[in-house]
Amino acid sequence: MSPTIIYIIAGYILLMILAYLIQERFIFKPEKLRPDFEFRYDQPFEELFFEVAPGVRINGLHFKVGKPKGILLYFHGNSRSIKGWGKYAKDFTRYGYDVLMVDYRGFGKSTGKRTESDLLNDSQFVYDTLRARHPEDHILVYGRSIGSGFATRLASDNTPRYLILDAPYYSFARVVKRFLPILPLRWVLRYHLRTDLWIKKVKCHTYIIHGTKDMLIPIRHSEHLQKLNPRRITLIRIEGGRHNNLPSFPEYHAFIRDILQE
């Protein structure tokens, strides 16, 4: 074997090792908050902590309305914390729904080491807490971007009223493959989040909202998801919408209104 080939193989192995070790920095971009940070919003809310396991606390914000029609469990994207995402609660409280937003491990005030299985278990723990207080047909699950995988898994294992996905991915590996096509993601990637497998088991109706100009997660991901369960999935296209600006479109709010008023 020539030295050139040896160097190429060694470099490839080194690249795989680096990708495995540092991928968390690219997948998650958390904003951390001090334990004494005080949230402030112009609508009623309660700060909550979910004691998931020893040393693991999941922080959440419960935005409240009078005589709620139900409660929407919101899983946000891969950046910031519920401090910034909280402003989107108005998109749902204005139609008479409570909203519970939670931070993933290592985001905001939430603690604990992240793994895919732990994040999925955390979401089920939060859902179980809601289910103990609300009938399941009063619970809606909303997943935004990376949160769409957690939301879909929850809906596949439970029976909420609706599942709403905002710019979801077919599978997380398919997103990463666009940027790192040469790596064996089956072995290197620590987060696979198989929305494509879970959505087949979802029994409630699913609404997918996706921008037609989304360059990070192209709309074809949602189109392929819809084909997996077409009778129970409605795909809503936001013409010209990109990955991070759907709430700036009146059509987005009109669709949310129509879904929540059904």
C-alpha positions as a LaTeX table, in Angstrom:
\begin{tabular}{lrrr}
\hline
Residue & $x$ (\AA) & $y$ (\AA) & $z$ (\AA) \\
\hline
Met1 & 0.00 & 0.00 & 0.00 \\
Ser2 & 1.47 & 3.34 & $-1.02$ \\
Pro3 & 2.15 & 6.09 & 1.55 \\
Thr4 & $-0.41$ & 8.32 & $-0.20$ \\
Ile5 & $-3.20$ & 5.78 & 0.31 \\
Ile6 & $-2.15$ & 5.29 & 3.94 \\
Tyr7 & $-2.34$ & 9.06 & 4.52 \\
Ile8 & $-5.77$ & 9.24 & 2.89 \\
Ile9 & $-7.10$ & 6.38 & 5.04 \\
Ala10 & $-5.58$ & 7.88 & 8.19 \\
Gly11 & $-7.07$ & 11.27 & 7.37 \\
Tyr12 & $-10.49$ & 9.73 & 6.77 \\
Ile13 & $-10.38$ & 7.88 & 10.08 \\
Leu14 & $-9.31$ & 11.07 & 11.85 \\
Leu15 & $-12.21$ & 12.93 & 10.22 \\
Met16 & $-14.67$ & 10.28 & 11.47 \\
Ile17 & $-13.28$ & 10.52 & 15.00 \\
Leu18 & $-13.49$ & 14.31 & 15.00 \\
Ala19 & $-17.03$ & 14.23 & 13.61 \\
Tyr20 & $-18.09$ & 11.83 & 16.35 \\
Leu21 & $-16.48$ & 13.87 & 19.13 \\
Ile22 & $-17.47$ & 17.42 & 18.17 \\
Gln23 & $-20.85$ & 16.95 & 16.45 \\
Glu24 & $-22.76$ & 18.22 & 19.51 \\
Arg25 & $-21.31$ & 21.69 & 18.88 \\
Phe26 & $-22.86$ & 21.78 & 15.42 \\
Ile27 & $-26.17$ & 20.06 & 16.21 \\
Phe28 & $-27.06$ & 21.99 & 19.37 \\
Lys29 & $-26.45$ & 25.68 & 19.99 \\
Pro30 & $-27.86$ & 26.22 & 23.48 \\
Glu31 & $-28.24$ & 29.44 & 25.40 \\
Lys32 & $-27.54$ & 28.78 & 29.06 \\
Leu33 & $-29.29$ & 30.76 & 31.78 \\
Arg34 & $-28.34$ & 31.36 & 35.40 \\
Pro35 & $-30.45$ & 29.44 & 37.94 \\
Asp36 & $-31.75$ & 32.75 & 39.29 \\
Phe37 & $-32.68$ & 34.19 & 35.88 \\
Glu38 & $-36.18$ & 35.70 & 35.93 \\
Phe39 & $-38.38$ & 35.26 & 32.86 \\
Arg40 & $-40.55$ & 38.22 & 31.88 \\
Tyr41 & $-43.45$ & 38.15 & 29.41 \\
Asp42 & $-46.54$ & 40.24 & 28.85 \\
Gln43 & $-48.89$ & 37.31 & 29.36 \\
Pro44 & $-49.53$ & 35.04 & 32.36 \\
Phe45 & $-47.09$ & 32.17 & 32.80 \\
Glu46 & $-45.66$ & 29.83 & 35.40 \\
Glu47 & $-42.11$ & 28.51 & 35.50 \\
Leu48 & $-41.90$ & 24.74 & 36.01 \\
Phe49 & $-39.20$ & 22.17 & 36.71 \\
Phe50 & $-39.53$ & 18.49 & 35.85 \\
Glu51 & $-37.37$ & 16.25 & 38.01 \\
Val52 & $-36.65$ & 13.59 & 35.40 \\
Ala53 & $-33.77$ & 11.77 & 37.13 \\
Pro54 & $-31.18$ & 12.43 & 39.84 \\
Gly55 & $-29.25$ & 15.50 & 38.73 \\
Val56 & $-31.53$ & 16.11 & 35.74 \\
Arg57 & $-34.05$ & 18.95 & 35.79 \\
Ile58 & $-36.03$ & 20.04 & 32.75 \\
Asn59 & $-37.08$ & 23.67 & 32.84 \\
Gly60 & $-40.35$ & 24.74 & 31.28 \\
Leu61 & $-42.71$ & 27.68 & 30.92 \\
His62 & $-46.46$ & 27.19 & 31.11 \\
Phe63 & $-48.27$ & 30.08 & 29.41 \\
Lys64 & $-51.85$ & 30.27 & 30.60 \\
Val65 & $-55.21$ & 31.52 & 29.38 \\
Gly66 & $-58.60$ & 31.62 & 31.06 \\
Lys67 & $-60.69$ & 28.49 & 30.40 \\
Pro68 & $-58.23$ & 26.88 & 27.96 \\
Lys69 & $-59.53$ & 24.74 & 25.11 \\
Gly70 & $-56.48$ & 22.53 & 25.57 \\
Ile71 & $-52.73$ & 22.68 & 26.01 \\
Leu72 & $-50.01$ & 22.68 & 23.35 \\
Leu73 & $-46.66$ & 21.05 & 24.18 \\
Tyr74 & $-43.99$ & 22.90 & 22.18 \\
Phe75 & $-40.56$ & 21.48 & 21.28 \\
His76 & $-38.33$ & 24.24 & 19.93 \\
Gly77 & $-35.41$ & 24.30 & 17.51 \\
Asn78 & $-31.73$ & 23.59 & 18.13 \\
Ser79 & $-30.67$ & 27.04 & 19.33 \\
Arg80 & $-31.27$ & 29.54 & 22.14 \\
Ser81 & $-33.54$ & 28.65 & 25.08 \\
Ile82 & $-37.18$ & 29.06 & 26.09 \\
Lys83 & $-36.23$ & 32.61 & 27.07 \\
Gly84 & $-36.32$ & 33.55 & 23.36 \\
Trp85 & $-38.79$ & 30.94 & 22.14 \\
Gly86 & $-41.37$ & 32.08 & 24.68 \\
Lys87 & $-42.49$ & 34.93 & 22.43 \\
Tyr88 & $-44.07$ & 32.39 & 20.08 \\
Ala89 & $-46.52$ & 31.24 & 22.75 \\
Lys90 & $-48.82$ & 34.06 & 21.62 \\
Asp91 & $-49.33$ & 32.28 & 18.30 \\
Phe92 & $-51.39$ & 29.72 & 20.24 \\
Thr93 & $-52.63$ & 31.44 & 23.41 \\
Arg94 & $-54.50$ & 33.97 & 21.25 \\
Tyr95 & $-56.77$ & 31.10 & 20.17 \\
Gly96 & $-57.49$ & 29.96 & 23.70 \\
Tyr97 & $-54.79$ & 27.33 & 24.27 \\
Asp98 & $-52.32$ & 27.01 & 27.10 \\
Val99 & $-48.73$ & 26.44 & 25.93 \\
Leu100 & $-45.98$ & 24.47 & 27.64 \\
Met101 & $-42.48$ & 25.06 & 26.30 \\
Val102 & $-39.56$ & 23.04 & 27.63 \\
Asp103 & $-35.80$ & 23.31 & 27.24 \\
Tyr104 & $-33.67$ & 20.34 & 26.29 \\
Arg105 & $-30.85$ & 19.19 & 28.54 \\
Gly106 & $-28.08$ & 21.78 & 28.60 \\
Phe107 & $-30.38$ & 24.56 & 27.33 \\
Gly108 & $-31.45$ & 27.44 & 29.57 \\
Lys109 & $-31.80$ & 26.15 & 33.12 \\
Ser110 & $-32.22$ & 22.51 & 32.12 \\
Thr111 & $-29.49$ & 20.17 & 33.32 \\
Gly112 & $-28.14$ & 16.77 & 32.36 \\
Lys113 & $-26.03$ & 15.20 & 29.64 \\
Arg114 & $-27.70$ & 14.84 & 26.23 \\
Thr115 & $-28.18$ & 11.59 & 24.35 \\
Glu116 & $-30.93$ & 10.80 & 21.87 \\
Ser117 & $-32.55$ & 8.23 & 24.15 \\
Asp118 & $-32.41$ & 10.56 & 27.16 \\
Leu119 & $-34.00$ & 13.44 & 25.23 \\
Leu120 & $-36.77$ & 11.15 & 24.03 \\
Asn121 & $-37.34$ & 9.88 & 27.57 \\
Asp122 & $-37.44$ & 13.46 & 28.87 \\
Ser123 & $-40.16$ & 14.37 & 26.39 \\
Gln124 & $-42.22$ & 11.35 & 27.43 \\
Phe125 & $-41.79$ & 12.28 & 31.10 \\
Val126 & $-43.13$ & 15.78 & 30.43 \\
Tyr127 & $-46.00$ & 14.34 & 28.38 \\
Asp128 & $-46.88$ & 11.90 & 31.17 \\
Thr129 & $-47.02$ & 14.82 & 33.60 \\
Leu130 & $-49.42$ & 16.65 & 31.29 \\
Arg131 & $-51.51$ & 13.53 & 30.76 \\
Ala132 & $-51.98$ & 13.20 & 34.50 \\
Arg133 & $-53.64$ & 16.64 & 34.51 \\
His134 & $-55.35$ & 16.84 & 31.12 \\
Pro135 & $-57.34$ & 14.44 & 28.93 \\
Glu136 & $-55.20$ & 13.36 & 25.99 \\
Asp137 & $-57.70$ & 14.75 & 23.50 \\
His138 & $-56.91$ & 18.18 & 25.01 \\
Ile139 & $-53.16$ & 17.82 & 24.34 \\
Leu140 & $-51.56$ & 19.00 & 21.09 \\
Val141 & $-47.90$ & 18.36 & 20.30 \\
Tyr142 & $-45.88$ & 20.85 & 18.25 \\
Gly143 & $-42.34$ & 20.27 & 16.98 \\
Arg144 & $-40.20$ & 22.92 & 15.36 \\
Ser145 & $-37.17$ & 21.87 & 13.24 \\
Ile146 & $-35.07$ & 19.52 & 15.41 \\
Gly147 & $-37.99$ & 19.38 & 17.85 \\
Ser148 & $-40.14$ & 17.77 & 15.15 \\
Gly149 & $-38.44$ & 14.42 & 15.76 \\
Phe150 & $-39.20$ & 14.46 & 19.49 \\
Ala151 & $-42.77$ & 15.57 & 18.81 \\
Thr152 & $-43.34$ & 12.80 & 16.25 \\
Arg153 & $-41.94$ & 10.12 & 18.55 \\
Leu154 & $-44.29$ & 11.30 & 21.31 \\
Ala155 & $-47.30$ & 11.22 & 19.01 \\
Ser156 & $-46.38$ & 7.72 & 17.82 \\
Asp157 & $-46.30$ & 6.39 & 21.39 \\
Asn158 & $-49.34$ & 8.32 & 22.67 \\
Thr159 & $-52.67$ & 9.66 & 21.45 \\
Pro160 & $-52.71$ & 13.47 & 21.49 \\
Arg161 & $-55.43$ & 15.37 & 19.61 \\
Tyr162 & $-53.10$ & 16.68 & 16.90 \\
Leu163 & $-49.45$ & 16.64 & 15.90 \\
Ile164 & $-48.13$ & 19.83 & 14.28 \\
Leu165 & $-44.69$ & 19.81 & 12.64 \\
Asp166 & $-42.90$ & 22.99 & 11.62 \\
Ala167 & $-40.11$ & 22.46 & 9.04 \\
Pro168 & $-39.52$ & 18.79 & 9.95 \\
Tyr169 & $-36.88$ & 16.43 & 8.58 \\
Tyr170 & $-37.48$ & 13.00 & 7.06 \\
Ser171 & $-34.72$ & 11.71 & 9.30 \\
Phe172 & $-31.93$ & 13.63 & 10.98 \\
Ala173 & $-29.30$ & 11.57 & 9.16 \\
Arg174 & $-30.74$ & 12.70 & 5.84 \\
Val175 & $-30.24$ & 16.35 & 6.86 \\
Val176 & $-26.63$ & 15.76 & 7.87 \\
Lys177 & $-25.85$ & 13.72 & 4.76 \\
Arg178 & $-26.37$ & 16.81 & 2.58 \\
Phe179 & $-23.41$ & 18.47 & 4.30 \\
Leu180 & $-21.21$ & 15.44 & 5.07 \\
Pro181 & $-21.92$ & 12.94 & 2.28 \\
Ile182 & $-18.58$ & 11.12 & 2.61 \\
Leu183 & $-19.01$ & 10.01 & 6.22 \\
Pro184 & $-20.61$ & 6.70 & 7.29 \\
Leu185 & $-23.33$ & 8.38 & 9.32 \\
Arg186 & $-24.75$ & 5.10 & 10.55 \\
Trp187 & $-21.62$ & 4.72 & 12.70 \\
Val188 & $-20.59$ & 8.33 & 13.27 \\
Leu189 & $-23.85$ & 10.18 & 13.92 \\
Arg190 & $-25.13$ & 10.05 & 17.50 \\
Tyr191 & $-28.58$ & 11.45 & 16.68 \\
His192 & $-30.66$ & 9.66 & 14.07 \\
Leu193 & $-34.19$ & 10.82 & 15.05 \\
Arg194 & $-36.16$ & 8.62 & 12.65 \\
Thr195 & $-39.20$ & 10.75 & 11.98 \\
Asp196 & $-39.82$ & 8.60 & 8.90 \\
Leu197 & $-40.30$ & 5.48 & 11.04 \\
Trp198 & $-42.27$ & 7.10 & 13.85 \\
Ile199 & $-44.73$ & 9.04 & 11.72 \\
Lys200 & $-46.13$ & 5.80 & 10.29 \\
Lys201 & $-47.38$ & 4.92 & 13.79 \\
Val202 & $-49.02$ & 8.28 & 14.56 \\
Lys203 & $-52.75$ & 7.77 & 15.00 \\
Cys204 & $-53.87$ & 11.40 & 15.29 \\
His205 & $-54.05$ & 13.81 & 12.37 \\
Thr206 & $-50.74$ & 15.48 & 11.56 \\
Tyr207 & $-50.29$ & 18.96 & 10.10 \\
Ile208 & $-46.94$ & 19.77 & 8.51 \\
Ile209 & $-46.05$ & 23.41 & 7.81 \\
His210 & $-43.02$ & 23.99 & 5.59 \\
Gly211 & $-41.57$ & 26.87 & 3.60 \\
Thr212 & $-40.99$ & 26.30 & $-0.11$ \\
Lys213 & $-37.63$ & 28.13 & 0.03 \\
Asp214 & $-36.22$ & 26.32 & 3.06 \\
Met215 & $-32.53$ & 25.77 & 2.27 \\
Leu216 & $-31.60$ & 23.98 & 5.52 \\
Ile217 & $-34.34$ & 21.33 & 5.49 \\
Pro218 & $-35.85$ & 21.40 & 1.98 \\
Ile219 & $-39.60$ & 20.94 & 1.64 \\
Arg220 & $-39.06$ & 17.58 & $-0.04$ \\
His221 & $-38.47$ & 16.16 & 3.46 \\
Ser222 & $-42.09$ & 17.01 & 4.33 \\
Glu223 & $-43.35$ & 15.82 & 0.96 \\
His224 & $-41.74$ & 12.43 & 1.55 \\
Leu225 & $-43.13$ & 12.29 & 5.09 \\
Gln226 & $-46.64$ & 12.96 & 3.82 \\
Lys227 & $-46.39$ & 10.01 & 1.44 \\
Leu228 & $-45.75$ & 7.68 & 4.38 \\
Asn229 & $-49.16$ & 8.34 & 5.96 \\
Pro230 & $-51.16$ & 10.40 & 3.40 \\
Arg231 & $-54.59$ & 9.87 & 4.96 \\
Arg232 & $-53.50$ & 11.35 & 8.25 \\
Ile233 & $-51.05$ & 14.04 & 7.13 \\
Thr234 & $-51.92$ & 17.46 & 5.73 \\
Leu235 & $-48.96$ & 19.32 & 4.18 \\
Ile236 & $-49.25$ & 23.10 & 4.27 \\
Arg237 & $-46.83$ & 24.93 & 1.99 \\
Ile238 & $-45.78$ & 28.50 & 2.84 \\
Glu239 & $-44.79$ & 29.98 & $-0.51$ \\
Gly240 & $-41.42$ & 31.74 & $-0.24$ \\
Gly241 & $-40.97$ & 30.67 & 3.37 \\
Arg242 & $-37.48$ & 29.83 & 4.60 \\
His243 & $-36.36$ & 27.82 & 7.59 \\
Asn244 & $-36.50$ & 30.50 & 10.27 \\
Asn245 & $-39.10$ & 32.99 & 9.10 \\
Leu246 & $-42.45$ & 31.19 & 8.82 \\
Pro247 & $-44.07$ & 33.24 & 11.64 \\
Ser248 & $-43.47$ & 36.35 & 9.53 \\
Phe249 & $-46.00$ & 35.08 & 6.96 \\
Pro250 & $-49.71$ & 35.82 & 7.50 \\
Glu251 & $-50.46$ & 32.43 & 5.92 \\
Tyr252 & $-48.66$ & 30.68 & 8.78 \\
His253 & $-50.89$ & 32.32 & 11.38 \\
Ala254 & $-54.00$ & 31.68 & 9.29 \\
Phe255 & $-53.21$ & 27.98 & 9.15 \\
Ile256 & $-52.48$ & 27.83 & 12.89 \\
Arg257 & $-55.82$ & 29.54 & 13.52 \\
Asp258 & $-57.66$ & 27.09 & 11.30 \\
Ile259 & $-56.01$ & 24.08 & 12.95 \\
Leu260 & $-56.74$ & 25.26 & 16.49 \\
Gln261 & $-60.32$ & 26.25 & 15.77 \\
Glu262 & $-61.27$ & 22.87 & 14.30 \\
\hline
\end{tabular}
